[in-house]
Amino acid sequence: MSVEASRIRNVCIIAHVDHGKTSLSDHLIASNGLIASRLAGKLRFLDSRPDEQERCITMKASCISLRFGDYAISLVDSPGHVDFSVEVSAAVRLADGAIVVVDALEGVQAQTETVIRQAWNEGLEMILVINKLDRLVLDLKLTALEAYVHINRLLENVMQFFLFRLKTHIIHRSMPLLLHFIFLKLWISLRIIMWMWMIQSNCDSLPN
């Protein structure tokens, strides 16, 4: 695609292993019509190596160009396993921003903290994506209110990691982040309850 350099953005997806990076990549690719929507999450399009497909794990960072309005997005899917952390390092150094994927059930894991730290050290803007919300109903059997409390605690864990574990001396970077998280928690409260109510309603309607 032909796009001005000023309208090109490099975005990497980072997460702990099996938190859904490659599935999210599939859905973003499907939104551009490059693969069928029904195959998103199953095809693992960016896991192009035979051993990646066989083991269902990303080993090498892969990139694809997508279109978002007038912008071209170079989307980089990076590995989540600690053995391939050098690939994550390369991805964040090339990126302008990062999508941090966190499993709603498992929450922040060791590799989640590692990849966030790598992105932070490179000065990347980050977007938090909470994935696999349905597991809170299907696996934990939580009610909508219990799911809200669970996700609220997950958001607090992420915020605590930014404010206390990174121990950065750059105050002007941490304060706007705190304000964004406060706004996020206020905005998402009702949304989470609505989402979980819909998921729970759909699950109750399924035959036993």
trRosetta pair geometry for C-beta under 8 A, 3 or more apart (Angstrom, degrees):
i j d omega theta_ij theta_ji phi_ij phi_ji
1 65 6.2 -163 23 138 112 135
1 67 6.5 171 -114 -76 170 108
1 72 5.7 174 89 -105 128 126
3 7 5.1 -111 171 86 108 109
3 8 5.8 132 102 -67 121 88
3 70 7.8 142 -138 165 109 62
3 71 7.3 81 -165 -158 146 30
3 72 4.1 -175 28 -18 162 124
4 7 4.9 73 66 14 87 104
4 8 7.6 -147 98 -20 46 87
5 8 5.7 -51 -154 16 41 118
7 70 5.8 -76 -154 131 144 86
7 71 4.9 -139 178 -112 87 62
7 72 6.4 86 119 14 86 80
8 71 7.2 157 -93 -166 24 77
8 72 4.9 -19 -109 69 74 103
8 74 6.7 33 -178 -16 97 105
9 71 5.9 9 5 178 109 126
9 72 7.4 165 26 85 65 53
9 73 5.4 -21 71 -112 94 68
9 74 7.1 -163 94 25 43 76
9 96 5.1 -96 -157 50 78 141
9 97 6.9 -4 177 20 114 108
10 73 7.9 140 -102 -165 21 55
10 74 4.6 -23 -109 68 70 112
10 76 6.8 26 -177 -14 89 117
10 94 5.5 -106 161 137 153 82
10 95 4.7 -140 119 -123 98 48
10 96 5.0 119 54 -2 74 87
10 97 7.8 154 89 29 55 63
11 73 5.7 -18 17 -166 119 104
11 74 7.0 151 24 75 64 56
11 75 5.7 -21 73 -108 94 61
11 76 7.0 -177 92 22 42 80
11 95 6.0 75 -124 -150 19 109
11 96 6.7 -46 -71 57 61 84
11 97 5.2 -17 -113 73 84 89
11 98 6.9 162 -163 -96 67 26
11 99 6.4 50 167 -18 109 98
12 61 7.6 -28 -135 -147 115 124
12 75 7.8 133 -102 -168 32 47
12 76 4.1 -32 -106 73 79 110
12 77 7.8 174 -156 -75 67 14
12 78 5.5 32 -177 -22 113 119
12 88 7.9 128 158 -149 142 63
12 91 4.1 119 -129 157 147 110
12 92 5.9 -111 49 -80 153 53
12 94 7.3 104 -53 70 121 91
12 95 4.2 -92 -7 -70 103 147
12 97 7.9 -177 28 95 66 44
12 98 5.2 -23 68 -113 85 81
12 99 7.3 -154 99 27 40 74
12 119 7.8 -155 71 -100 116 111
13 21 4.6 145 131 -154 118 98
13 24 6.2 174 -144 83 148 124
13 25 6.1 -132 16 -64 158 98
13 75 7.1 23 -21 -174 105 92
13 76 6.9 -170 15 89 70 57
13 77 5.3 -10 49 -114 117 58
13 78 6.4 -175 75 21 61 80
13 98 7.4 146 -99 -164 21 70
13 99 4.7 -22 -109 67 71 107
13 101 6.3 26 -175 -17 98 117
14 21 7.2 2 -124 -107 5 134
14 78 5.6 -2 -95 57 70 128
14 80 7.8 135 -169 -99 51 77
14 88 6.1 85 -123 -145 108 111
14 91 7.2 164 -75 98 99 134
14 92 7.0 20 -63 -71 141 106
14 98 5.3 -8 10 -171 116 122
14 99 7.2 154 24 76 65 53
14 100 5.8 -26 74 -105 90 64
14 101 7.4 176 84 18 38 80
14 115 3.9 -177 168 165 123 135
14 116 7.5 168 110 -63 131 49
14 118 7.5 -159 -144 67 157 116
14 119 6.2 -156 28 -47 159 127
15 19 4.1 -127 160 66 130 129
15 20 7.0 -43 108 53 170 60
15 21 4.8 -169 31 -58 122 107
15 80 5.2 -31 90 -107 73 121
15 100 6.5 132 -82 -166 74 52
15 101 3.8 -39 -75 63 140 92
15 102 6.8 -161 -134 -70 104 41
15 111 7.6 56 139 112 40 105
15 112 6.4 -9 -157 -101 53 80
15 115 6.7 -78 -42 55 11 159
16 19 4.9 87 64 -28 79 127
16 80 5.3 68 148 -175 21 117
16 102 7.6 56 17 -120 105 60
16 103 7.3 -74 64 1 114 106
16 106 7.4 -119 81 113 144 135
16 109 4.0 62 -103 59 161 124
16 110 7.2 102 -114 56 117 55
16 111 4.1 126 -115 70 73 104
16 112 4.5 -43 -39 -47 104 83
16 115 7.7 -148 -58 10 51 125
17 57 7.0 -1 -153 -138 112 105
17 79 7.7 -6 -95 168 88 75
17 80 3.6 163 -81 107 48 108
17 81 4.6 53 -83 -73 131 64
17 82 7.8 -76 -29 -16 120 65
17 111 6.3 58 -10 49 78 161
18 80 6.8 -146 1 85 45 148
18 103 7.5 7 113 -59 75 140
19 80 6.4 171 20 -132 95 157
19 101 5.0 152 118 117 111 100
19 102 6.2 -50 -169 -134 139 21
19 103 4.3 -121 -131 -38 83 92
19 106 7.0 -115 -101 59 94 129
19 109 7.7 -156 -62 18 126 125
19 112 7.4 81 -46 -80 162 106
19 131 6.1 119 163 54 77 133
19 132 7.7 -120 -164 1 57 125
20 23 4.6 -56 -159 48 78 117
20 24 5.6 85 138 -28 89 97
20 101 5.4 -136 73 167 86 139
20 103 6.7 131 -3 -85 107 80
20 131 4.1 -158 55 159 149 159
20 132 6.1 -174 -42 -35 144 101
21 24 5.9 -61 -154 36 27 109
21 25 6.4 29 150 -21 64 105
21 58 6.9 -65 82 5 123 150
21 77 5.8 135 144 -153 107 89
21 78 7.1 -80 176 57 157 60
21 80 6.0 171 0 -50 134 116
21 101 5.3 -173 -79 31 68 147
22 25 5.2 -46 -149 33 37 118
22 26 6.6 47 149 -25 64 98
22 44 5.2 20 153 -133 132 82
22 46 6.1 -144 -136 56 90 103
22 47 5.9 15 -142 -34 147 108
22 58 5.6 173 -60 -52 123 121
22 77 5.7 75 -99 -168 68 141
23 26 5.5 -45 -153 28 35 117
23 27 6.8 32 151 -16 64 101
23 40 7.3 89 -168 158 67 74
23 41 4.1 36 -147 -119 100 75
23 44 7.7 -38 -73 -88 57 71
23 131 7.8 118 76 -160 120 138
24 27 5.8 -55 -153 35 36 109
24 28 6.5 34 151 -17 67 105
24 99 7.2 -151 132 126 148 141
24 101 5.9 -151 -12 -93 152 141
24 129 6.6 85 -120 121 151 159
24 131 6.7 -91 -61 -98 116 132
25 28 5.7 -57 -148 38 33 110
25 29 6.2 33 153 -19 67 107
25 45 6.9 -137 121 54 104 98
25 46 5.2 -42 135 4 150 134
25 64 7.8 111 -175 31 109 125
25 75 6.4 152 -133 145 92 130
25 77 4.5 -18 -73 -81 156 127
26 29 5.7 -58 -148 38 29 111
26 30 6.2 30 152 -21 65 106
26 35 6.8 -62 -160 70 79 145
26 39 7.2 -123 -173 117 121 72
26 40 4.1 151 134 -151 103 67
26 41 5.2 -164 77 -43 145 38
26 42 7.5 141 -169 30 164 44
26 43 5.8 146 -129 53 124 95
26 44 6.7 -57 -66 -82 124 27
26 45 5.6 138 -106 4 78 103
26 46 7.9 -131 -64 3 67 91
27 30 5.5 -49 -144 36 33 114
27 31 6.6 42 152 -28 62 99
27 37 7.9 46 -131 -141 67 73
27 40 4.5 91 -83 178 59 138
27 41 6.7 30 -51 -46 93 89
28 31 5.6 -45 -153 24 34 116
28 32 7.4 25 150 -10 59 101
28 66 6.3 -52 150 -93 100 169
28 75 6.2 158 113 -115 143 164
29 32 6.0 -62 -163 38 37 105
29 34 4.9 -74 175 61 88 120
29 35 5.4 38 119 17 111 109
29 40 7.3 173 63 -110 88 98
29 45 5.5 -89 71 50 170 156
29 46 7.7 -177 -47 -39 144 97
29 64 6.4 15 -101 100 110 155
29 66 6.8 -121 -103 -89 53 120
29 75 7.7 -138 -67 66 82 152
30 33 7.4 52 -175 -75 40 20
30 34 7.1 -106 -88 53 29 71
30 35 5.2 -65 -87 73 75 84
30 36 6.8 -14 -129 112 106 19
30 37 4.7 115 175 -98 134 56
30 39 7.3 171 -90 65 121 78
30 40 4.2 -63 -24 -68 147 125
31 66 7.7 47 76 -163 96 132
32 66 4.9 -138 -51 -144 149 91
32 67 5.8 122 -127 36 115 82
34 45 7.6 88 113 -158 114 163
34 64 7.7 176 102 172 174 139
34 66 7.9 -101 -13 -106 134 86
35 39 5.3 -99 160 76 111 122
35 40 6.6 137 98 -71 116 74
35 43 5.8 -124 -169 35 152 166
35 45 5.7 -131 -42 -76 150 138
36 39 4.7 82 68 6 90 105
36 40 7.6 -134 100 -25 51 78
37 40 5.6 -32 -159 -2 43 119
39 42 5.4 -104 -163 61 55 103
39 43 4.3 46 157 -40 108 116
40 43 7.0 -33 -94 18 26 106
44 47 4.1 -18 153 30 110 120
44 52 7.4 -163 147 135 131 102
44 53 6.4 160 86 -109 132 73
44 56 7.2 -140 -72 -133 161 66
45 48 7.8 5 157 -69 46 80
45 64 7.6 9 119 -47 119 158
46 58 7.4 11 105 -115 100 118
46 62 4.0 168 -177 85 98 135
46 63 8.0 95 -139 -20 120 11
46 64 6.4 -116 -93 -19 106 119
46 77 4.3 110 106 32 157 144
47 52 3.8 -152 -171 134 99 125
47 53 5.6 147 122 -67 112 64
47 56 7.8 35 170 -135 173 35
47 57 7.8 132 -126 83 136 23
47 58 5.7 -114 -93 -94 98 73
47 62 7.3 -151 -74 0 30 149
47 77 8.0 -83 -53 110 67 143
48 52 7.1 42 48 52 32 137
48 62 6.2 136 2 -115 107 147
49 52 4.3 92 64 2 90 106
49 53 7.1 -164 90 -4 49 84
49 59 6.6 -56 52 49 144 116
49 60 6.5 89 -17 22 134 120
50 53 5.8 -58 -150 39 34 109
50 54 6.1 32 155 -21 68 110
51 54 5.5 -52 -140 38 33 114
51 55 6.0 10 166 1 68 113
51 59 6.8 -1 99 3 109 150
52 55 6.5 -67 -136 50 23 91
52 56 7.8 83 166 -91 54 10
52 57 6.3 -119 -143 76 66 51
52 58 6.0 35 -146 -112 121 38
52 59 5.5 -133 -85 11 98 98
52 60 7.4 -92 -63 25 136 85
53 56 7.3 19 -171 -73 27 50
55 59 8.0 59 65 -42 132 115
57 79 7.5 44 161 -141 85 97
57 81 6.3 30 -177 -28 125 131
58 61 7.9 60 163 -88 117 38
58 62 7.6 -118 -148 6 112 105
58 77 6.2 -123 -129 138 153 104
58 78 7.1 122 127 135 139 24
58 79 4.5 -161 106 -101 93 65
58 80 6.7 81 52 4 109 78
58 81 7.8 177 70 6 69 95
58 84 7.5 -146 113 85 73 158
59 79 5.8 37 -124 -91 17 133
59 81 7.7 -18 -102 41 60 125
59 84 5.5 -164 -154 -90 52 151
59 87 7.6 141 153 -27 41 160
60 79 7.1 44 -26 -44 10 112
60 84 7.5 -118 -72 -158 35 135
60 87 6.0 -160 -141 -118 38 143
61 76 5.6 9 -179 -178 110 103
61 77 6.7 171 -151 84 59 49
61 78 4.6 -10 -105 -107 99 69
61 79 6.8 -93 -63 -10 66 78
61 87 4.4 174 -26 178 97 102
61 88 7.4 158 -70 -75 119 35
61 90 6.1 -153 20 81 150 110
61 91 4.6 -166 -128 -68 149 111
62 76 7.2 165 83 -150 35 57
62 77 5.2 -7 58 53 87 98
63 74 5.7 1 -170 179 116 93
63 75 6.7 155 -152 81 60 46
63 76 4.8 -22 -95 -96 85 75
63 77 7.8 -171 -79 17 36 68
64 74 7.6 167 81 -154 28 53
64 75 5.4 -19 62 60 79 97
65 72 5.8 -13 -166 -175 104 105
65 73 7.2 145 -158 77 51 47
65 74 5.6 -27 -98 -99 70 66
65 75 7.6 164 -99 15 17 78
66 72 7.4 147 76 -163 40 56
66 73 4.6 -24 66 65 93 101
66 74 8.0 170 22 -85 72 19
66 75 5.5 29 2 -13 119 120
67 71 7.5 147 -160 83 52 51
67 72 6.2 -33 -102 -107 61 60
67 73 7.3 -177 -86 18 10 86
68 71 4.9 -21 72 69 87 100
68 72 7.8 153 26 -104 75 13
68 73 5.2 43 0 -21 117 122
76 91 4.7 174 134 -146 138 105
76 94 6.7 106 -49 81 161 123
76 95 6.4 -118 34 -77 133 109
78 87 5.7 165 -154 125 87 96
78 88 4.7 99 165 -101 139 67
78 91 4.2 -102 -79 -1 126 166
78 92 7.8 -5 -59 -38 163 77
78 115 7.7 153 96 -133 136 130
79 84 3.7 4 82 94 161 134
79 85 7.6 -107 84 -70 110 32
79 87 5.0 71 15 70 109 136
79 88 6.4 -100 59 -48 75 90
80 111 5.9 101 178 128 75 146
80 115 7.8 -54 -127 -42 66 147
81 84 5.3 64 72 20 90 99
81 111 7.5 -79 -132 -108 17 160
82 85 5.6 -6 -161 -43 48 112
82 110 7.7 -13 -72 107 127 114
82 111 5.7 -129 -67 -92 84 113
82 114 7.3 77 -111 39 90 169
84 87 4.8 -9 162 16 95 121
84 88 7.2 107 117 -18 75 89
85 88 5.2 -47 -157 32 52 116
85 89 6.5 58 145 -24 72 98
85 111 7.9 -140 -91 -138 104 100
85 114 6.7 -61 -127 146 129 137
85 118 8.0 -175 -173 -60 98 151
86 89 5.4 -46 -151 31 38 117
86 90 6.7 39 151 -18 65 101
87 90 5.8 -51 -151 35 34 111
87 91 6.4 36 150 -22 65 106
88 91 5.5 -54 -147 35 34 113
88 92 6.3 25 160 -14 68 105
88 114 7.9 77 98 122 158 102
88 115 5.5 -95 -170 -114 145 97
88 118 6.0 90 132 82 109 167
89 92 6.4 -58 -145 37 26 102
89 93 6.5 24 157 -18 61 111
89 118 6.1 -114 -97 -152 63 135
90 93 5.9 -62 -151 36 29 111
90 94 6.6 20 156 -14 64 110
91 94 6.1 -68 -156 38 30 105
91 95 6.1 27 154 -30 67 116
92 95 5.5 -57 -139 30 35 116
92 98 6.4 -7 -115 -76 91 131
92 115 7.7 174 -56 -165 134 76
92 118 5.1 152 21 135 164 103
92 119 5.0 -131 -134 -93 131 63
92 122 4.8 167 146 11 104 156
92 124 6.2 -103 -160 -27 93 145
93 122 6.0 -138 -91 -119 50 138
95 98 5.9 82 123 -69 153 78
95 119 7.8 -34 74 -126 133 94
95 122 7.5 78 61 119 90 146
95 124 5.9 24 101 -113 108 134
96 124 7.1 128 144 -131 24 87
96 125 7.6 -5 142 32 69 98
97 124 5.5 141 -126 -173 33 95
97 125 4.5 -32 -117 68 101 88
97 126 6.9 176 -170 -82 79 33
97 127 7.0 46 161 -10 118 97
98 115 8.0 -173 179 154 147 100
98 119 4.4 -72 12 -130 159 142
98 124 4.8 61 -6 137 104 144
98 125 7.5 172 27 85 67 44
98 126 4.9 -20 71 -109 94 80
98 127 7.4 -168 97 26 48 70
99 126 7.5 148 -100 -159 18 66
99 127 5.1 -25 -113 67 67 101
99 129 5.7 19 180 -9 100 123
100 112 7.3 85 -172 -157 107 89
100 115 7.2 159 -121 106 93 112
100 116 6.1 38 -117 -89 141 92
100 119 7.3 -127 -70 26 107 161
100 126 5.3 25 -15 -174 115 117
100 127 6.9 177 22 80 75 44
100 128 5.2 -28 71 -106 104 59
100 129 6.8 169 81 23 48 74
101 129 4.9 -25 -104 73 67 108
101 131 5.2 21 -169 -18 99 131
102 106 7.9 -143 179 77 72 84
102 107 6.6 5 176 -155 114 29
102 108 6.3 -29 -134 -77 128 60
102 112 6.1 56 -104 -129 93 141
102 128 6.7 -11 7 -164 117 93
102 129 7.1 159 22 81 68 54
102 130 5.7 -31 72 -110 94 60
102 131 6.7 163 74 20 37 85
102 154 6.7 156 129 176 138 122
102 158 7.1 -101 -48 -76 163 126
103 106 4.1 35 84 35 126 102
103 107 7.0 -58 79 -11 77 24
103 109 8.0 29 32 -19 110 117
103 131 5.8 -47 -100 74 46 95
103 132 5.2 -2 -146 41 76 132
103 135 7.5 1 -179 36 95 153
104 107 7.7 16 -178 -67 21 57
104 130 5.1 72 -81 172 90 99
104 131 6.5 -146 -21 78 85 38
104 132 5.2 -152 23 83 96 76
104 133 4.9 91 -26 -94 165 49
104 135 6.1 158 70 53 102 105
104 136 5.7 -67 127 -42 125 108
104 150 7.5 72 170 123 90 116
104 151 6.3 -28 -147 -95 102 95
104 154 6.8 -88 -143 -50 55 171
105 132 6.2 -63 0 113 99 121
105 135 4.3 -68 -41 113 129 133
105 136 6.4 -165 -80 -70 83 64
105 139 6.1 17 -114 66 147 143
105 140 6.8 178 -124 -29 103 118
106 109 6.1 -7 145 -52 115 114
107 154 5.0 -141 -119 -118 93 97
107 157 6.1 35 -176 63 119 159
108 112 4.7 -139 -153 89 65 146
108 113 6.4 73 173 -53 107 86
108 154 7.2 153 -20 -156 86 76
108 157 4.9 -155 10 130 130 123
108 158 6.0 170 -68 -77 129 69
108 161 6.4 -164 -163 -38 160 146
109 112 4.8 106 51 -2 64 106
109 113 7.5 -130 98 -3 37 85
110 113 6.1 -58 -160 34 32 108
110 114 6.6 31 147 -20 66 108
111 114 5.1 -48 -145 35 42 118
111 115 6.2 36 159 -16 72 102
112 115 6.4 -60 -148 39 26 101
112 116 6.3 25 155 -17 63 110
113 116 5.8 -57 -145 39 29 111
113 117 6.2 32 156 -22 64 107
113 161 5.9 -133 -114 -151 94 138
113 165 6.7 -64 -148 133 121 154
114 117 5.8 -58 -153 34 27 111
114 118 6.6 27 151 -19 64 105
115 118 5.4 -48 -148 34 37 114
115 119 6.4 35 154 -16 67 104
116 119 5.8 -56 -148 40 32 108
116 120 6.1 34 153 -22 66 108
116 126 7.1 36 -134 -117 82 166
116 161 6.7 59 93 128 155 133
116 162 7.6 -97 162 -80 133 79
116 166 8.0 -97 124 -75 104 115
117 120 5.6 -53 -144 36 30 113
117 121 6.3 32 157 -21 64 106
117 166 6.5 179 -111 -109 82 89
118 121 5.9 -55 -149 34 28 111
118 122 6.7 17 154 -10 61 109
119 122 5.9 -64 -152 42 32 105
119 124 4.4 -72 -175 51 88 128
119 126 5.8 89 130 -78 143 117
120 123 7.6 42 178 -70 34 25
120 124 7.2 -86 -75 44 24 80
120 126 7.8 -37 -71 -27 71 133
120 162 7.7 172 -95 -127 141 81
120 166 5.9 -73 133 -131 167 139
120 168 7.3 -122 163 -63 128 136
128 155 7.8 114 126 -118 160 80
128 158 6.3 61 -115 176 146 166
128 184 7.9 52 52 -158 125 161
130 133 6.6 69 124 -69 101 94
130 151 6.3 56 -167 -142 164 110
130 154 6.8 98 -117 112 125 145
132 135 4.6 17 156 -6 102 119
133 136 6.0 -37 -176 11 55 114
133 147 7.5 69 -169 -172 91 129
133 151 7.8 4 -121 -82 97 133
133 195 6.1 -16 144 139 157 132
133 196 7.1 -118 166 -82 113 78
133 199 6.8 -150 119 -52 100 157
134 137 5.9 -60 -165 42 52 103
134 138 5.5 30 148 -7 85 117
134 199 5.4 -162 -112 -148 74 135
135 138 5.7 -63 -124 53 34 99
135 139 4.6 0 -175 11 77 122
135 140 7.1 64 140 -2 70 93
136 139 7.2 -27 -84 51 12 88
136 140 5.3 -36 -156 44 46 120
136 142 4.7 -46 165 36 91 127
136 146 7.9 177 172 106 111 91
136 147 4.5 97 141 -119 146 104
136 150 6.1 168 -130 75 127 152
136 151 7.7 -48 -76 -48 157 98
136 196 6.7 -54 91 -119 129 114
136 199 7.9 80 65 96 93 153
137 140 7.3 -23 -59 59 10 76
137 141 6.7 44 -167 -113 42 28
137 142 6.2 -91 -85 51 49 73
137 147 7.1 -17 -57 -76 79 136
137 196 6.6 162 -58 -155 114 83
137 199 5.0 -180 0 125 154 117
137 200 5.3 -151 -128 -83 137 73
137 203 5.6 -167 143 -17 129 156
138 141 7.9 -36 150 -67 5 56
138 203 6.7 -160 -81 -110 75 138
140 146 7.9 -146 127 126 120 125
140 150 7.7 106 98 -89 166 164
142 146 3.9 -139 -164 97 98 116
142 147 4.5 133 113 -61 130 78
142 150 6.3 -58 -125 -11 167 141
142 196 7.3 -55 101 -160 101 136
143 146 4.7 92 48 11 75 104
143 147 6.9 -136 92 -7 37 88
143 196 7.6 87 147 140 38 128
143 200 7.3 33 -141 -97 47 158
144 147 5.7 -55 -149 35 29 113
144 148 6.5 33 152 -22 63 103
144 192 7.8 143 -173 128 80 74
144 193 4.8 72 163 -151 116 68
144 196 4.1 152 -121 95 70 115
144 197 4.7 8 -87 -62 142 76
144 200 6.4 -100 -56 0 87 142
145 148 5.6 -49 -151 31 34 114
145 149 6.6 33 152 -17 64 102
145 193 7.0 23 -80 -115 52 103
146 149 5.7 -52 -150 36 35 111
146 150 6.3 38 150 -22 66 106
147 150 5.5 -53 -147 35 33 115
147 151 6.3 25 158 -13 67 106
147 192 6.5 -162 117 163 98 104
147 193 7.8 150 74 -100 103 47
147 196 4.1 162 65 -108 154 155
148 151 6.1 -60 -145 41 28 103
148 152 6.0 33 155 -23 65 110
148 189 6.5 56 -157 -153 123 65
148 192 4.7 129 -106 106 79 127
148 193 5.4 -3 -65 -68 130 81
148 196 7.0 -121 -45 11 76 146
149 152 5.6 -54 -144 36 28 116
149 153 6.4 30 155 -20 62 105
150 153 5.9 -58 -155 34 28 110
150 154 6.6 30 147 -21 63 104
151 154 5.2 -47 -149 32 39 117
151 155 6.5 43 151 -20 66 99
151 188 7.6 -112 127 134 128 127
151 192 5.4 -157 59 -134 149 146
152 155 5.8 -50 -152 33 32 111
152 156 6.6 33 149 -18 63 105
152 185 6.6 76 -133 -142 87 105
152 189 7.6 34 -84 -103 115 81
152 192 7.9 -148 -48 41 82 170
153 156 5.5 -53 -150 36 35 114
153 157 6.5 41 150 -24 65 101
154 157 5.7 -51 -152 30 33 113
154 158 6.8 32 151 -17 64 102
155 158 5.8 -53 -152 35 34 111
155 159 6.3 32 151 -17 66 107
155 181 6.6 156 171 -162 105 102
155 184 6.8 -165 -150 109 138 119
155 185 5.9 161 118 -86 154 97
155 188 7.8 153 -67 64 153 146
156 159 5.6 -55 -146 39 34 112
156 160 6.1 37 155 -22 67 105
157 160 5.8 -52 -145 35 29 112
157 161 6.6 34 154 -23 61 102
158 161 5.8 -54 -155 30 32 113
158 162 6.8 29 150 -16 64 104
158 181 7.7 -172 93 -119 102 131
159 162 5.7 -54 -153 35 35 111
159 163 6.2 17 158 -8 70 112
159 177 7.8 165 -133 139 79 99
159 178 7.0 89 -159 -115 113 65
159 181 4.7 110 -96 -172 124 168
160 163 6.0 -64 -139 46 30 101
160 164 5.5 -21 180 24 70 118
160 165 7.2 68 130 -14 71 99
161 164 7.1 -73 -119 55 15 78
161 165 4.5 -29 -151 29 59 130
161 166 6.9 74 151 -27 64 89
162 165 7.5 17 -22 45 12 88
162 166 5.8 -6 -153 2 36 129
162 174 6.5 160 146 -132 98 89
162 177 5.7 -123 154 137 150 146
163 166 7.5 82 13 35 5 99
163 174 5.9 110 -111 -167 68 123
163 177 7.9 -168 -68 94 82 120
163 178 6.7 62 -82 -80 122 107
164 167 7.1 14 174 -66 34 70
166 174 7.9 -176 74 -92 128 116
168 173 6.5 -48 120 69 150 123
168 174 6.1 168 68 -50 116 118
170 173 4.5 33 115 12 112 116
170 174 7.0 136 92 -14 69 90
171 174 6.0 -68 -150 41 38 103
171 175 6.0 33 162 -23 76 110
172 175 6.3 -46 -133 32 30 111
172 176 7.2 27 171 -9 58 103
173 176 7.1 -62 -159 37 27 100
173 177 6.7 26 150 -18 60 116
174 177 5.5 -62 -154 38 36 118
174 178 6.4 41 152 -26 70 102
175 178 5.6 -48 -149 29 35 112
175 179 6.7 32 154 -15 64 102
176 179 5.6 -55 -150 38 38 112
176 180 6.3 41 151 -22 68 104
177 180 5.6 -53 -149 34 32 113
177 181 6.5 29 153 -18 65 105
178 181 5.9 -57 -150 36 31 109
178 182 6.5 34 152 -21 65 103
179 182 5.7 -50 -148 32 33 112
179 183 6.5 32 153 -15 65 105
180 183 5.8 -57 -151 39 31 110
180 184 6.1 36 150 -25 66 107
181 184 5.2 -48 -142 34 35 117
181 185 6.3 36 158 -21 65 102
182 185 6.0 -54 -151 34 28 109
182 186 6.6 26 152 -15 62 107
183 186 5.8 -59 -152 38 32 110
183 187 6.1 24 156 -15 69 112
184 187 5.9 -62 -144 41 27 106
184 188 5.7 10 166 -12 67 118
185 188 6.2 -59 -128 41 23 101
185 189 6.6 47 164 -50 58 94
186 189 6.4 -39 -159 -4 25 114
187 190 8.0 -75 173 34 36 91
187 191 7.0 17 140 -7 69 123
188 191 5.0 -68 -151 47 51 117
188 192 5.6 54 153 -31 85 101
189 192 6.3 -59 -155 28 22 107
189 193 6.9 14 154 -11 59 107
190 193 5.8 -59 -153 38 35 110
190 194 6.2 33 153 -19 69 108
191 194 5.7 -60 -151 38 30 110
191 195 6.2 30 155 -20 68 107
192 195 5.7 -54 -145 36 30 110
192 196 6.1 21 160 -13 66 109
193 196 6.1 -58 -142 41 26 104
193 197 6.2 30 156 -22 63 108
194 197 5.8 -55 -147 35 28 112
194 198 6.5 28 155 -19 63 106
195 198 5.8 -60 -155 35 30 110
195 199 6.4 26 152 -17 67 107
196 199 5.5 -50 -143 38 36 112
196 200 6.0 36 156 -19 67 107
197 200 5.8 -56 -144 40 28 110
197 201 6.2 31 155 -22 63 107
198 201 5.7 -54 -146 35 28 112
198 202 6.4 27 155 -18 63 106
199 202 5.8 -57 -151 36 30 109
199 203 6.3 28 152 -19 65 107
200 203 5.6 -53 -146 36 32 111
200 204 6.3 33 154 -20 65 106
201 204 5.8 -55 -147 36 30 110
201 205 6.5 28 154 -20 63 108
202 205 5.8 -58 -151 34 31 111
202 206 7.1 43 149 -35 62 96
203 206 5.8 -43 -160 11 37 116
